[in-house]
Amino acid sequence: MAYPHPTLIAALRAAADRLREGVYYSWGHHGACNCGQLLQVVTHFSKEEILTGAHTVPGEWTEIAAEYCPVTGTPVELLMKALTDIGMTPTDIHHLEYLSDREVLEALPGGFRWLKRNRREDLEAYLEAFAGLLENRIVLPPAKNTARKAAVLASVE
């Protein structure tokens, strides 16, 4: 599961918002598919720029992620690095493209259900559930304010 990085959480939610606002979506387009939507938010590249970078190697995002090497610096690897830098793993990228992470699906409002990889509404729901799941995993440092300390001490007594 992805590292619960605040930038990743914000990017997942921003991608969901863009979809709700009607941004171009096409599961068969490297720059406008499920991963393409997240990459547009993270990199600020257009769908066309992402498509150009993705076409420097053969395959779909799931195959590209499996063969990702951050050392060579080819354009598609820069795109993958943008996702891994904010906490995604190749497995997360695969699951995002197919909306298939069981843990995310179990976190959907209303409980577990299978989603279709090429439905805008299903991608929106997946992105939001993924963001919520990661947000719940962020460990915050203990609060230092006295009001909170007093409330905790009062509840123990």
C-alpha positions as CSV (number, residue, x, y, z in Angstrom):
1,M,0.0,0.0,0.0
2,A,1.2,3.5,-0.8
3,Y,3.0,5.6,1.8
4,P,0.4,7.9,3.3
5,H,2.0,11.1,2.1
6,P,0.0,14.4,2.3
7,T,0.9,15.3,-1.2
8,L,-0.4,12.0,-2.5
9,I,-3.6,12.4,-0.6
10,A,-4.1,15.9,-1.9
11,A,-3.3,14.7,-5.5
12,L,-5.8,11.8,-5.3
13,R,-8.5,14.2,-4.1
14,A,-7.6,16.8,-6.8
15,A,-7.8,14.2,-9.5
16,A,-11.3,13.2,-8.3
17,D,-12.4,16.8,-8.2
18,R,-11.1,17.3,-11.8
19,L,-13.1,14.3,-12.9
20,R,-16.3,15.6,-11.2
21,E,-15.7,18.9,-13.0
22,G,-15.7,17.1,-16.4
23,V,-12.0,16.9,-17.4
24,Y,-11.5,14.7,-20.4
25,Y,-11.3,11.0,-19.4
26,S,-10.6,8.0,-21.5
27,W,-9.3,4.7,-20.0
28,G,-7.6,3.9,-23.3
29,H,-5.5,7.1,-23.4
30,H,-2.2,7.0,-21.4
31,G,-2.6,10.7,-20.6
32,A,-6.3,10.7,-19.6
33,C,-6.8,7.2,-18.1
34,N,-6.8,6.4,-14.4
35,C,-3.0,6.9,-13.9
36,G,-3.0,9.7,-16.5
37,Q,-5.5,11.7,-14.4
38,L,-3.3,11.4,-11.3
39,L,-0.2,12.2,-13.3
40,Q,-1.8,15.4,-14.7
41,V,-2.3,16.6,-11.1
42,V,1.1,15.6,-9.9
43,T,3.2,16.7,-12.8
44,H,1.1,19.6,-14.2
45,F,1.7,18.0,-17.7
46,S,-1.1,17.9,-20.2
47,K,-2.6,14.6,-21.3
48,E,-0.8,15.0,-24.6
49,E,2.6,15.5,-22.8
50,I,2.0,12.4,-20.7
51,L,1.0,10.4,-23.7
52,T,4.2,11.4,-25.5
53,G,6.3,10.3,-22.5
54,A,4.3,7.1,-22.1
55,H,4.9,6.2,-25.7
56,T,8.7,6.1,-25.3
57,V,8.3,2.5,-24.1
58,P,5.8,-0.2,-25.0
59,G,2.9,-1.3,-22.7
60,E,0.2,-0.1,-20.4
61,W,0.8,1.7,-17.1
62,T,0.7,-1.6,-15.3
63,E,3.6,-2.9,-17.4
64,I,5.5,0.4,-17.3
65,A,5.2,0.5,-13.5
66,A,6.5,-3.1,-13.2
67,E,9.6,-2.2,-15.3
68,Y,10.2,1.2,-13.8
69,C,13.9,2.2,-13.3
70,P,14.5,5.6,-11.7
71,V,18.2,5.7,-12.8
72,T,18.0,6.0,-16.6
73,G,15.8,9.1,-16.7
74,T,13.8,8.4,-19.8
75,P,10.6,10.5,-20.0
76,V,8.2,7.7,-18.9
77,E,10.5,7.0,-16.0
78,L,10.3,10.6,-15.0
79,L,6.5,10.2,-14.9
80,M,6.8,7.1,-12.7
81,K,9.3,8.9,-10.5
82,A,6.7,11.7,-9.9
83,L,4.3,9.0,-8.6
84,T,6.8,7.1,-6.5
85,D,8.2,10.3,-5.0
86,I,4.8,11.0,-3.4
87,G,4.4,7.5,-2.0
88,M,2.9,5.3,-4.8
89,T,4.4,1.8,-5.5
90,P,4.3,-0.1,-8.8
91,T,1.6,-2.3,-7.3
92,D,-0.5,0.8,-6.4
93,I,-0.2,2.0,-10.0
94,H,-1.4,-1.3,-11.2
95,H,-4.3,-1.2,-8.8
96,L,-5.2,2.4,-9.7
97,E,-5.3,1.5,-13.4
98,Y,-7.7,-1.4,-12.8
99,L,-9.4,-0.1,-9.6
100,S,-8.5,-3.3,-7.9
101,D,-6.9,-2.8,-4.5
102,R,-9.1,-4.8,-2.2
103,E,-8.4,-2.6,0.8
104,V,-9.4,0.5,-1.1
105,L,-12.6,-1.2,-2.4
106,E,-13.5,-2.2,1.2
107,A,-13.1,1.5,2.2
108,L,-15.7,2.7,-0.4
109,P,-18.8,4.4,1.0
110,G,-21.4,1.7,1.5
111,G,-18.7,-1.0,1.7
112,F,-17.0,-3.3,-0.7
113,R,-18.0,-3.5,-4.3
114,W,-16.2,-4.1,-7.6
115,L,-15.7,-1.1,-9.8
116,K,-15.3,-0.8,-13.5
117,R,-11.9,0.5,-14.7
118,N,-13.4,2.6,-17.5
119,R,-16.2,4.4,-15.6
120,R,-15.5,8.0,-14.5
121,E,-17.7,7.7,-11.5
122,D,-16.0,4.6,-10.3
123,L,-12.6,6.2,-10.7
124,E,-13.8,9.2,-8.6
125,A,-15.0,6.9,-5.9
126,Y,-11.8,4.9,-5.9
127,L,-9.6,8.0,-5.7
128,E,-11.6,9.4,-2.8
129,A,-11.6,6.0,-0.9
130,F,-7.8,5.7,-1.5
131,A,-7.2,9.2,-0.2
132,G,-9.4,8.5,2.9
133,L,-7.6,5.3,3.6
134,L,-4.2,6.9,3.4
135,E,-5.3,9.9,5.4
136,N,-6.4,7.5,8.2
137,R,-2.9,6.0,8.2
138,I,-1.1,9.3,8.8
139,V,0.4,9.2,12.3
140,L,0.4,12.7,13.8
141,P,2.9,13.7,16.6
142,P,1.3,13.9,20.0
143,A,-0.5,17.2,20.6
144,K,1.4,19.6,22.9
145,N,-1.5,21.9,23.7
146,T,-2.6,22.0,27.3
147,A,-6.4,21.8,26.6
148,R,-6.0,18.5,24.9
149,K,-3.6,17.2,27.7
150,A,-6.2,18.3,30.3
151,A,-9.0,16.5,28.5
152,V,-7.0,13.3,28.2
153,L,-6.1,13.5,31.9
154,A,-9.7,14.2,32.9
155,S,-10.9,11.2,30.9
156,V,-8.5,8.9,32.8
157,E,-9.6,10.0,36.2
